[in-house]
Amino acid sequence: MDPQTAVDSTNTDNSLLGVVILCVILIVFAWLLLTLQRAAAAVPEPERRFKPGLVWLTVIPFFNTIWWFLVVVRIPESLRCALLRREESHGDCGRDLGLVFATLGATGTVMLIVGGIVQAIGGGLETVATGAGAGVAASGNSISSLGVLMLLGGIACFAVFVARVHGAASRLRELDLILDESGA
């Protein structure tokens, strides 16, 4: 095998690995959204403050930055109120953690965009005069890196948020089953 064939083979393997990782991430994200939809659907209609199907609007780029704030407030609020009506307290049902996730996600996204713009400006300055844009590009890189860290923290908060919402929805279903059995 000549060196060029080995390089081409490695690039193909890396591309395939990237596609597989992306597919796994998309499947996990869809599963988490489906979990949120089911949790919202567990709340009876009169107590519901969020229509379950609206969870899927979070897949719309840029719009989702704002929409997440509604999702992370309304679904836990619906669950909390439904549990309180059944004389059960379940804390904030993940609302506060959801707000941390939404804030980290929005801030991280803005920082990635701003960092990219600053890097582009640094690159433009570099074409005008050698060495003129190196500091600007480096600061843009730092801003982008901080944005990535914020997004990673937001992803961790999102996973715990979904777990808390799921737990509250499961408890609500249990209580409704108990109430149905005792009323029958």
Helices and strands as residue ranges (DSSP letters): H 3-41, G 45-47, G 52-59, H 63-85, H 95-128, H 134-183
